[in-house]
Amino acid sequence: MAQTPSETPAGATARPHPAVDRVTAELTRLGVTPEVRWFDDAVTTAQAAADALGIDVGQIANSLVFLRDEVPILVMTSGAHRVDTDWLGERLGGTISRAPKDRVKQATGQTIGGVAPVGHPAPVPTFVDTMLAEHEEIWAAAGHPRTVFRTTCEELLRITGGTPVSVRPAAGQPEAGA
């Protein structure tokens, strides 16, 4: 059954939730007029979110928390990509591994599937997939697995203070360790 998102007025949420409230407050502080969309059910995969919004999966900005040498980092990647952790780790000068759910919650104050690019208890170094720039609009989680908000790659880089990166080798480029 297809999800139908409901758009809420700027700065409001359809259902009160502390993490979503923190995200919308931070977006507002950063000069963004957030229009959070709530879904009836969790949209915890990029494909599910894209299907619910009627957009290409590449327009979903997945928020993935990794540990770089045991320090949390946030990688905002296109829903059409998988992060090559070995390859990206080499470029960032460390070893990257997926953060366990307790470390994700500790670093972001949000749960897996709903991690937003902002609204965290403390700044998290953020890296933004350069492939997101191929889309005029992208969608990111808003602090809860049932929420998203519309943004652009340029705005995402600005609000996160993120660094643009490739998250995997380009076609024909050697993979990590090759």
Buried (B, 14 or more C-beta within 10 A) or exposed (E): EEBEBEEBEEBEBBEEBEBBBBBBBBBEEEEBEBBBBBBEEBBBBBEBBBBBBEBBBBBBBBBBBBBBEEEBBBBBBBBBBEBBBBBBBBBBEBBBEBBEEEBBBBBBBBBBBBBBBBBBEEEBBBBBBBBBBBBEEBBBBBBBBBBBBBBBBEBBBBBBEBEBBBBBBEEEEEEBEE
